[in-house]
């Protein structure tokens, strides 16, 4: 039934899910050449992770395990996560306030039944969580078909990960790069084809 919060029936799955999430994060960080201060948007259907249709089997324990796995990779790098909420909150995002200085913050607190279990886990884990209606992230992980593209910078480039599932959910990933402009006579910085530069 839609909107119901469920407990995980297979507790042994939590460590597997945490490890798979960490592996996906490491692979994306390498492929996207992520560096301190950048933002990765994460969309996550815990329903899909445990083998149910998106939006039908919200599982907070799974969300917490996935968050811990991702956080174990991104936080030591200084990379911020933006947790995408579900469609009930118009796919708003939960992010650390320090990651988005000057951004227009909106007032909502995600819940498993209105926001998603993953966004709820992020809200509870972040030191100073803030909700935004939109963001332009440097890379993204879509766990279970949550459609994160609306929150990526242009131009999004698909990234194929060896860790292409978390639990039973398919994982899609993307990095971004600056647009090429100017047409045939333009000269391009070849390094920017691989993504945004690291600011030292």
C-alpha positions in Angstrom: 0.0 0.0 0.0 1.4 3.4 -1.0 2.6 5.7 1.8 3.2 2.9 4.4 6.5 2.8 6.3 7.9 -0.8 6.5 10.5 -2.5 8.6 13.2 -4.5 6.9 12.5 -8.2 7.0 16.1 -9.3 6.2 18.4 -7.4 8.7 21.5 -9.0 7.1 20.8 -6.9 4.0 21.7 -3.7 5.7 25.5 -4.2 5.7 25.4 -5.4 2.1 23.5 -2.2 1.1 25.9 0.0 3.0 28.8 -1.5 1.2 27.2 -1.3 -2.2 26.4 2.4 -1.6 30.0 3.1 -0.6 31.3 1.3 -3.7 29.0 3.3 -6.0 30.1 6.5 -4.3 33.7 5.7 -4.7 33.3 4.8 -8.4 31.3 8.0 -9.1 33.8 10.1 -7.2 36.6 8.8 -9.4 34.8 8.9 -12.7 33.5 12.5 -12.1 36.8 13.7 -10.5 34.9 15.1 -7.6 36.6 17.5 -5.3 36.0 19.5 -2.2 33.0 21.8 -2.2 31.2 20.0 -5.1 27.7 18.7 -4.7 26.3 15.3 -5.6 22.5 14.9 -5.9 21.2 11.6 -4.6 17.8 10.2 -5.5 16.9 7.0 -3.7 13.9 4.7 -3.6 14.2 2.4 -0.7 11.1 0.6 -2.1 13.1 -0.4 -5.2 16.2 -1.3 -3.1 14.1 -4.0 -1.3 12.4 -5.2 -4.4 9.1 -3.3 -4.5 7.7 -0.6 -6.8 9.0 3.0 -6.2 6.9 4.8 -3.6 5.2 1.7 -2.3 7.5 0.3 0.5 9.4 3.1 2.2 12.1 1.6 4.5 13.9 4.0 6.8 16.5 1.4 8.0 17.6 0.9 4.4 17.8 4.7 3.8 20.0 5.0 6.9 22.3 2.2 5.6 22.6 3.8 2.2 23.2 7.2 3.7 26.0 5.8 5.9 27.7 4.2 2.9 27.6 7.3 0.7 28.6 9.5 3.6 31.7 7.4 4.4 33.0 8.3 1.0 31.8 11.8 0.3 32.3 13.5 3.6 36.0 12.8 3.9 36.4 14.3 0.4 34.5 17.4 1.4 31.8 16.6 -1.2 28.3 17.5 -0.2 25.2 15.4 -0.8 21.9 16.8 -1.8 19.1 14.3 -1.0 16.3 14.6 -3.4 12.8 14.3 -1.9 10.0 12.4 -3.6 7.3 13.9 -5.8 5.1 14.7 -2.8 7.6 17.5 -2.1 8.1 18.3 -5.8 11.6 16.7 -5.7 12.9 19.4 -3.3 16.4 18.8 -1.9 17.9 18.5 1.6 21.5 19.7 1.8 23.9 21.0 4.4 23.3 24.8 4.6 27.0 25.6 4.3 27.0 23.9 0.9 24.6 26.5 -0.5 25.4 30.0 0.9 22.9 32.5 -0.3 20.5 30.0 -1.7 16.8 30.5 -1.2 15.8 28.1 1.5 12.2 26.7 1.8 10.5 25.4 4.9 9.8 21.6 4.9 10.9 18.7 7.0 10.8 15.4 5.0 9.1 12.4 6.4 9.2 8.8 5.0 5.7 9.1 3.7 6.1 12.7 2.4 9.7 13.3 1.2 11.2 9.9 1.2 13.1 7.8 3.7 16.4 8.8 2.2 15.8 12.5 2.4 14.5 12.0 6.0 17.8 10.1 6.8 19.8 13.0 5.4 17.8 15.6 7.3 18.4 13.8 10.5 22.1 13.3 9.8 23.1 16.7 8.5 24.4 19.2 11.1 22.4 22.1 9.6 19.9 20.7 7.1 18.3 23.1 4.7 15.6 22.4 2.1 15.8 23.9 -1.4 13.4 23.7 -4.4 16.3 23.3 -6.8 20.0 22.9 -7.2 22.6 22.5 -9.9 24.7 19.6 -8.8 28.1 18.5 -10.2 27.2 14.8 -10.3 24.4 12.4 -9.3 23.4 9.0 -8.2 19.9 7.7 -9.1 19.1 4.7 -7.0 15.9 3.0 -8.2 14.7 5.3 -11.0 14.0 8.6 -9.1 14.8 10.9 -12.0 17.5 13.3 -10.7 18.3 15.0 -14.0 16.4 18.2 -13.2 19.0 18.9 -10.5 22.2 18.5 -12.5 24.3 21.2 -14.1 24.5 21.2 -17.8 25.9 19.2 -19.5 25.1 15.8 -17.9 27.3 12.9 -19.0 26.2 9.3 -18.2 28.7 7.3 -16.0 28.6 3.5 -16.1 29.4 2.1 -12.6 30.6 -1.4 -11.9 28.4 -1.2 -8.8 25.2 -0.8 -10.9 22.7 -2.1 -8.2 22.1 -1.3 -4.6 20.0 -4.1 -3.2 17.5 -4.8 -6.0 17.5 -1.2 -7.3 19.3 -0.2 -10.5 21.8 2.6 -10.0 22.4 5.2 -12.7 25.0 7.8 -12.4 26.1 11.1 -14.1 28.8 13.6 -14.0 28.7 17.1 -15.6 30.9 19.2 -17.7 30.9 22.8 -18.9 29.0 23.5 -22.2 31.1 23.8 -25.4 30.1 27.1 -27.0 31.1 29.0 -30.1 30.8 26.6 -33.0 33.4 25.5 -35.6 36.0 28.3 -35.0 36.0 28.0 -31.2 39.0 26.7 -29.3 38.4 24.6 -26.3 40.2 23.7 -23.1 40.6 20.0 -23.4 40.8 19.5 -19.6 37.2 20.8 -19.2 35.9 17.9 -21.3 36.4 15.8 -18.2 34.4 18.0 -15.8 34.7 21.1 -13.8 38.2 22.2 -12.6 39.4 21.7 -9.1 39.8 25.1 -7.4 42.9 25.1 -5.2 
